[in-house]
């Protein structure tokens, strides 16, 4: 069970942490009901922050249910890259059933991993031709 814990070190806690993600968004994964923004960090593990407004989820019970599902699906991601991630809720979340939300989140985590892996090779080749051309 220890592997599925959710310590403070894996959460975005301060407004400055959220600000870093919003100011330097390098990965963006949209969905009808969610938006994931991410930027690399130097901590060696991923951190997550959640933003669910009253505008989109009127009741605290609804916001808490969705947050719990996001944290739970995030905890089950084992080989996650070193990213600071902010998950934003969009309209329509209150009407979704639990299995639908879980499936959407699992798909989003998979897409985020894929985008992050694609961004690494994309940066390396673009730097090599510049080095070859100047030398």
C-alpha positions as CSV (number, residue, x, y, z in Angstrom):
1,X,0.0,0.0,0.0
2,X,2.9,2.4,0.5
3,X,3.3,2.8,-3.2
4,X,-0.2,4.2,-3.4
5,X,0.3,6.9,-0.8
6,X,-0.2,10.6,-1.6
7,X,2.4,12.6,0.4
8,X,2.6,16.4,0.4
9,X,5.7,16.2,-1.7
10,X,3.5,14.9,-4.6
11,X,1.1,17.9,-4.4
12,X,1.3,21.5,-5.6
13,X,0.7,23.3,-2.3
14,X,1.6,27.0,-2.8
15,X,0.2,29.5,-5.3
16,X,3.8,29.9,-6.6
17,X,3.8,26.2,-7.6
18,X,0.6,26.7,-9.6
19,X,2.0,29.9,-11.1
20,X,5.0,28.1,-12.4
21,X,2.8,25.7,-14.3
22,X,0.5,28.5,-15.7
23,X,3.4,30.7,-16.7
24,X,5.4,27.9,-18.4
25,X,2.9,25.4,-19.9
26,X,4.9,23.0,-22.0
27,X,2.3,20.2,-22.2
28,X,-1.4,20.6,-22.6
29,X,-3.9,17.8,-22.8
30,X,-7.5,18.9,-23.5
31,X,-10.7,16.9,-22.9
32,X,-14.3,17.8,-23.0
33,X,-14.5,17.8,-19.2
34,X,-10.9,18.3,-18.1
35,X,-7.8,20.3,-19.1
36,X,-4.4,19.1,-18.0
37,X,-1.5,21.6,-18.0
38,X,2.1,20.4,-17.2
39,X,5.6,21.6,-17.0
40,X,8.8,19.7,-16.2
41,X,10.3,19.9,-12.7
42,X,13.6,18.9,-11.2
43,X,12.3,16.9,-8.3
44,X,12.5,13.4,-9.7
45,X,8.7,12.8,-9.3
46,X,5.4,14.2,-10.5
47,X,3.3,16.7,-8.5
48,X,-0.3,17.4,-9.0
49,X,-2.6,20.4,-8.3
50,X,-6.4,20.4,-8.7
51,X,-8.7,23.3,-9.7
52,X,-12.4,22.7,-9.7
53,X,-14.6,25.8,-9.5
54,X,-18.0,26.3,-8.1
55,X,-19.0,27.6,-11.5
56,X,-18.6,24.1,-13.0
57,X,-19.4,22.0,-10.0
58,X,-22.0,23.7,-7.9
59,X,-21.9,21.4,-4.8
60,X,-18.9,20.7,-2.6
61,X,-19.9,17.0,-2.7
62,X,-19.5,17.0,-6.5
63,X,-16.1,18.8,-6.4
64,X,-14.8,16.5,-3.7
65,X,-15.9,13.4,-5.6
66,X,-14.1,14.5,-8.7
67,X,-11.0,15.5,-6.8
68,X,-10.9,12.1,-5.1
69,X,-11.1,10.4,-8.5
70,X,-8.3,12.5,-9.9
71,X,-6.1,11.8,-7.0
72,X,-6.9,8.1,-7.1
73,X,-6.1,7.7,-10.8
74,X,-3.0,9.8,-10.4
75,X,-1.8,7.5,-7.5
76,X,-2.1,4.5,-9.7
77,X,0.3,5.9,-12.4
78,X,3.6,4.2,-11.5
79,X,6.1,5.4,-14.1
80,X,5.2,9.0,-14.3
81,X,7.8,11.6,-15.5
82,X,9.0,14.5,-13.4
83,X,6.2,17.0,-14.1
84,X,4.2,19.6,-12.2
85,X,0.6,19.0,-13.3
86,X,-2.5,21.1,-12.9
87,X,-5.9,19.5,-13.6
88,X,-8.7,21.9,-14.3
89,X,-12.4,20.9,-14.4
90,X,-14.7,22.0,-17.1
91,X,-18.5,22.1,-17.4
92,X,-20.4,18.9,-17.5
93,X,-18.5,17.0,-14.9
94,X,-21.4,16.9,-12.4
95,X,-23.4,14.8,-14.8
96,X,-20.8,12.1,-15.3
97,X,-20.9,8.7,-13.6
98,X,-17.8,7.4,-11.7
99,X,-16.7,4.9,-14.3
100,X,-16.9,7.5,-17.1
101,X,-14.8,9.9,-15.1
102,X,-12.2,7.2,-14.3
103,X,-12.0,6.1,-17.9
104,X,-11.6,9.7,-19.1
105,X,-8.8,10.4,-16.5
106,X,-6.9,7.2,-17.4
107,X,-7.0,8.2,-21.0
108,X,-5.8,11.7,-20.1
109,X,-2.9,10.3,-18.1
110,X,-1.9,8.0,-21.0
111,X,-2.1,11.0,-23.5
112,X,0.0,13.2,-21.1
113,X,2.7,10.5,-20.9
114,X,2.7,10.1,-24.6
115,X,3.0,13.8,-25.2
116,X,5.8,14.1,-22.7
117,X,7.7,11.2,-24.4
118,X,7.2,12.8,-27.8
119,X,8.5,16.2,-26.6
120,X,11.8,14.7,-25.5
121,X,12.9,13.3,-28.8
122,X,11.5,16.3,-30.6
123,X,13.8,18.6,-28.7
124,X,16.9,16.5,-29.2
125,X,16.9,16.3,-33.0
126,X,16.2,20.0,-33.4
127,X,19.2,20.8,-31.3
128,X,21.5,18.4,-33.3
129,X,21.1,19.9,-36.8
130,X,21.9,23.4,-35.4
131,X,25.1,22.0,-33.8
132,X,26.1,20.2,-37.0
133,X,25.4,23.2,-39.2
134,X,27.4,25.6,-37.1
135,X,30.4,23.3,-36.8
